[in-house]
C-alpha cells in the first residue's frame, strides 16, 4: 500500500464537503455524482450546472495528478477494460439503488437520512466483504 498522507486526505474531504455544501446552499441540489451525470446527459439548458460540476471534478483531478511536483497516484496493475466494465456496473447499481456513495455518504448522512445510512452500511459491508475475499480467499 502506498504511504498514507492524512493531510491530503483531510484536505480532500474538506473540499468535497465544502463543494457539496455550496451546491446544496446555493443551488438546492444534492451532490450525487450518478444523478448529476444522469441529468447531464439529458442536455437541457437548465442542467448546465451539472456539466460545470463534472468539469470541475475532472480539472481538479488533473491538477492533482499532473500539477503537483510529485506523482501522488501509485501505478496500478488493473486491466483498463475491466475497470471500464466495473464503472458501468457501478453506474447501473447506483441507478438501481437511487443514489451513489457521494449522494448517500456525503450528503445523505450529513442530512441524517435513514435511507442513506442503510445505503452506506450496505455498500460499505459489501466493500469490506469484497476486499476480504480478494485479499484473503482468492489471494490474487
C-alpha positions as CSV (number, residue, x, y, z in Angstrom):
1,X,0.0,0.0,0.0
2,X,1.2,3.5,-0.8
3,X,2.2,5.8,2.0
4,X,-0.9,7.3,3.5
5,X,-0.8,11.1,3.8
6,X,-3.6,12.1,6.2
7,X,-3.2,15.8,5.5
8,X,-4.0,15.4,1.8
9,X,-6.9,13.0,2.7
10,X,-8.2,15.6,5.2
11,X,-7.9,18.4,2.6
12,X,-9.7,16.3,0.0
13,X,-12.5,15.5,2.5
14,X,-12.9,19.2,3.4
15,X,-13.0,20.2,-0.3
16,X,-15.7,17.5,-1.0
17,X,-17.7,18.6,1.9
18,X,-17.5,22.3,1.0
19,X,-18.4,21.6,-2.6
20,X,-21.4,19.6,-1.5
21,X,-22.5,22.2,1.0
22,X,-22.1,25.1,-1.5
23,X,-24.1,23.2,-4.1
24,X,-26.9,22.5,-1.7
25,X,-26.9,26.0,-0.2
26,X,-26.8,27.9,-3.5
27,X,-28.5,25.5,-5.9
28,X,-30.7,23.4,-3.7
29,X,-29.2,20.3,-5.2
30,X,-27.6,17.2,-3.8
31,X,-24.0,16.5,-4.9
32,X,-24.7,12.9,-6.0
33,X,-22.4,12.2,-9.0
34,X,-24.5,9.4,-10.5
35,X,-27.6,11.6,-10.5
36,X,-25.5,14.5,-11.8
37,X,-24.2,12.5,-14.8
38,X,-27.6,11.1,-15.5
39,X,-29.1,14.6,-15.5
40,X,-26.2,16.0,-17.6
41,X,-26.8,13.6,-20.4
42,X,-30.3,14.9,-20.9
43,X,-28.7,18.0,-22.5
44,X,-31.3,20.5,-21.1
45,X,-30.1,24.1,-20.9
46,X,-31.1,24.4,-17.2
47,X,-28.8,21.5,-16.5
48,X,-25.6,23.3,-17.4
49,X,-24.5,23.4,-13.7
50,X,-24.2,19.6,-13.8
51,X,-21.6,19.9,-16.6
52,X,-19.7,22.6,-14.8
53,X,-19.6,20.4,-11.6
54,X,-18.4,17.4,-13.6
55,X,-15.8,19.5,-15.4
56,X,-14.6,20.7,-12.0
57,X,-14.1,17.1,-10.9
58,X,-12.1,16.3,-14.0
59,X,-10.0,19.5,-13.9
60,X,-9.4,19.1,-10.1
61,X,-8.2,15.5,-10.6
62,X,-5.9,16.6,-13.5
63,X,-4.4,19.4,-11.4
64,X,-3.8,17.0,-8.5
65,X,-2.3,14.3,-10.8
66,X,-0.2,16.4,-13.2
67,X,0.2,19.8,-11.4
68,X,1.9,18.6,-8.2
69,X,5.6,18.2,-8.1
70,X,5.5,14.6,-7.1
71,X,3.5,11.8,-8.6
72,X,0.9,11.2,-5.9
73,X,-1.0,8.3,-7.6
74,X,0.7,4.9,-7.3
75,X,0.7,2.8,-10.5
76,X,-1.9,0.1,-10.7
77,X,-1.9,-3.2,-12.5
78,X,-5.6,-3.2,-13.1
79,X,-6.8,-4.1,-16.6
80,X,-8.4,-1.0,-18.2
81,X,-11.2,-2.9,-19.9
82,X,-12.2,-4.5,-16.5
83,X,-12.1,-1.1,-14.9
84,X,-14.5,0.3,-17.6
85,X,-16.8,-2.7,-17.2
86,X,-16.7,-2.2,-13.4
87,X,-17.5,1.5,-13.9
88,X,-20.6,0.7,-15.9
89,X,-21.7,-1.9,-13.3
90,X,-21.3,0.7,-10.6
91,X,-23.3,3.2,-12.6
92,X,-26.1,0.6,-13.2
93,X,-26.1,-0.2,-9.5
94,X,-26.3,3.4,-8.4
95,X,-29.3,4.0,-10.7
96,X,-31.0,0.8,-9.2
97,X,-30.2,2.0,-5.7
98,X,-31.4,5.5,-6.4
99,X,-28.1,7.1,-5.3
100,X,-24.4,6.6,-5.0
101,X,-21.7,6.9,-2.4
102,X,-21.3,10.6,-2.9
103,X,-25.1,11.3,-2.7
104,X,-25.8,8.9,0.2
105,X,-22.4,9.0,2.0
106,X,-21.5,12.7,1.8
107,X,-24.9,14.4,1.5
108,X,-27.4,11.9,2.9
109,X,-25.5,11.2,6.1
110,X,-25.0,14.9,6.6
111,X,-28.7,15.4,6.5
112,X,-29.3,12.5,8.9
113,X,-31.2,10.5,6.2
114,X,-32.1,7.0,7.5
115,X,-32.3,5.7,3.9
116,X,-28.8,7.0,3.3
117,X,-27.5,5.4,6.4
118,X,-28.9,2.0,5.3
119,X,-27.4,2.5,1.8
120,X,-24.0,3.4,3.2
121,X,-24.0,0.4,5.6
122,X,-24.9,-1.9,2.7
123,X,-22.3,-0.7,0.3
124,X,-19.6,-0.5,2.9
125,X,-20.4,-4.0,4.1
126,X,-20.2,-5.2,0.5
127,X,-16.9,-3.4,0.0
128,X,-15.4,-5.0,3.2
129,X,-16.5,-8.5,2.1
130,X,-15.1,-8.0,-1.4
131,X,-11.7,-6.8,-0.1
132,X,-11.6,-9.7,2.3
133,X,-12.4,-12.3,-0.4
134,X,-9.9,-10.7,-2.9
135,X,-7.0,-10.4,-0.4
136,X,-7.5,-13.5,1.9
137,X,-9.6,-16.0,0.0
138,X,-8.6,-15.7,-3.7
139,X,-5.2,-14.2,-2.9
140,X,-4.7,-12.6,-6.4
